[in-house]
Each structure stands twice: as structure tokens, then as C-alpha cells.
Amino acid sequence: MGFRRHGPFQAGDQVQLTDPKNKRHTITLKEDGVFHTHKGAIPHSELIGQPEGSVVRSSGGTAYLAFRHLLQDYTLAMPRGAAVIYPKDASMIVGMADIFPGARVVEAGVGSGALTCFLLRAVGPEGHVTSYERRQEFADVARKNVEKFYGGPMEDNWRLVTGDLVVSIDEVDVDRVILDMLAPWECVDAAAKALTPGGVICCYVATTTQMSKTVEVIRDHGCFTEPHAWETLVRDWHVEGLAVRPDHRMIGHTGFLVTARRMADGVTPPPRRRRPKGTTEEL
């Protein structure tokens, strides 16, 4: 991964310019480039060689704050073939599925490549991500988005396969399988065969019916621990002096996550213990 994330701006860097109203613009620096806006122009040469966090002014006098993209900003602004996984969910997948440096990860349903960017960063230069996408047009968009963020091909760390995971998968002993698709339950058996004992399956679904079906299929498969299902809601806060209150808008439901762990071959999961009907007594 040869991308550059710190130091003075150089030609080829993607820079995010933020105006006083918090409107953001993304540009790729060129030696002779010029950023044009109705508030005036900014020659790229005024940014090249400057440190991150610099302020530049347009010819019209408007000040812009200049930083390289955070990954969360890039994924929300990237060109889309399919809907992207929001940063709040991608972060939960990386954390709750325990994507670690050096991990071998398989994902299915690459979409526009947003989650792929998070996975590649998490596995690091010693890890590897294989992405399966059924639709060629989505795969093409994803490849462009990932390579643009990382500054070129990711041949050592990433393999993008156009095809159905159930039919095309050839990996074994992988550490994590991430499924982002309409019917992830169709891939549970293939995921079980690919995962190493102790590995994690993580499914991202949009509706309660998809979540219910996914949980039941994982539960009935026999190779996984009891699945865990949840969602994450994000609410910003307005803080100015004594005026401290939640923002009027929040990022509510975007999707559900379902995780479970692969058990050793031949092991039968212990039966679930349920509360008797009509009582709240813990068993």
C-alpha cells in the first residue's frame, strides 16, 4: 500500500477544501491546475508544498480549509454504482467482526467499494481481501474508487472477482467473511466451508425480514455459534457555550449487522436455553 497520508501536499494528492459554510469540495492537485468556484479561483500551486490544515483564499476572498480526505469523507463522496455502506456501519464491521492486521478476508457484494477501502486499511500490507461482485458494472466502479483512494492498483492485497461467491469462491482457512447482499443466507454454507475454526461471519442487511432469515439460517446451519444481531444509530450534538443539545437530525437506521463464529468441524453447538413462557426469571 504505497498511498501517502501525511506531509506537505504534492501533485496527485486528493485534497478536501471546506468553506465557511462547511461545504466541501474535493480536488486532485495538478501543477498547473486551478479550482474554480462562484466564490473565485484557487490555483493548485498555492496548495502544493503547504502542510495539511492550511487555509487558502480564493480570488474572491473566501477562505478554505485544506486537508486530505478522511476515509469516511471519501466513501460518502465517491462515485456510486450501488449504495455504499455508511462509515458508521463499516466501522462497526471492522470492530465487531475483529478485522485485524494480517487477516484474510472475503467479502461478497462489493457495491461501490466503500467497505473494501475500510477492510484493506484494517488488514494492512500483510493481509488480503478478496471481493466477489456479481455485476460487472458495480465491480468496475468499485475498482476505480478503491484504486483512486489508495493511489493505484492493490494487486498484493486485493483480488476482485466478478461472479457469485457460492459458485466462484476458492479460498479456504479465511479469517473473516463479510456478506453485503440481498440474500446472504444463500452464502452461509459457502462461508462455513471457507472459514477457519474461530473465524467470523458478518452479514449486513437492510430489513427486519432479511435479518430474521439470516439469523435463522445461520442458527440452523450447525457450524456457527448463536448469531448476534444489532444496529447502530449516530446522533451528533450541538455544543456552543451553554447551548448544549442534540442535533435535530441524526443518522438513524441504515442496516442491521449479524455476526457469528465458526465452530470446529464435527462440534455440535450446545442447545440454547430459553426463558419459560410467562416468566422473567433468568435461566
Buried (B, 14 or more C-beta within 10 A) or exposed (E): BEEEEEEEBEBEBBBBBBBEEEEBBBBEBEEEBEBEBEBBEBBBBBBBEBEBEBEBEBEEEBEBBBBBBEBBBBBBBBEBBBEBBBBBBBBBBBEBBBBBEEBBBBBBBBBBBBBBBBBBBBBBEEBBBBBBBBBEEBBBBBBBBBBBBBBEEBEEBBBBBBBBBBEBBEBEEBBBBBBBBEEBBBBBEBBBEBBEEEBBBBBBBBEEEBBBBBBEBBBEBEBBBEBBBEBBEEEEEEEEEEEEEEEEEEBEEBBBBBBBBBBEEEEEBEEEEEEEEEEEEEE
